[in-house]
Each structure stands twice: as structure tokens, then as C-alpha cells.
Amino acid sequence: MDYMDIEELLEDLIQKYPDVEVAEEQWNALLNADEELKSNYSEWCIAKGYNEKRAFTLFYQDYVSREDNIWDSIFPNQEEYDGYK
């Protein structure tokens, strides 16, 4: 099992559906439709130390935080960022 595949799939869903509830609904639909994905997801959760029920939400929060940090590093102060709106 390549754990990067799960993470890439999660990231794709988050990018496509920025609202956490909608993204999680889509993720759950994928899991319910694919037993192999569900099994791989369970393994991924164990490897990452996530509780399966909260894993998506925690991954979502981590992903959004990483994305925010990227913008913070590009625009370290608010005034500079405001100039690019």
C-alpha cells in the first residue's frame, strides 16, 4: 500500500471541495463504494496514528494549515499581501 496515494486522493478532494463537510461527504462516499480503498485507508490511519473516524478532519486541518503557512512565507506581513489582492 502506497500511503502517498491516500494522501494525494485526500488532497485532491480537499482542493475540489474546500468545505470540510462536503469534502468529507465525498470521501465517505468513495470509501463506501470501494472496499479496497476502505482497507487501505484503515492501514493508513494506523500508520499515521489517526483515529479512523476523525482522520479526515484532522488531515483536512493539517492540509489547510500547511497551505496557509505557504502563503505566510510568501507574504510575511499583511500589508504586502493586501497589495496583491
Stockholm file with secondary structure:
# STOCKHOLM 1.0

chainA/1-85         MDYMDIEELLEDLIQKYPDVEVAEEQWNALLNADEELKSNYSEWCIAKGYNEKRAFTLFYQDYVSREDNIWDSIFPNQEEYDGYK
#=GR chainA/1-85 SS CCHHHHHHHHHHHHHHCCSHHHHHHHHHHHHHHCHHHHHHHHHHHHHHTCCHHHHHHHHHHHHHHHHHHHHHHHSCSHHHHHTTC
#=GC SS_cons        CCHHHHHHHHHHHHHHCCSHHHHHHHHHHHHHHCHHHHHHHHHHHHHHTCCHHHHHHHHHHHHHHHHHHHHHHHSCSHHHHHTTC
//
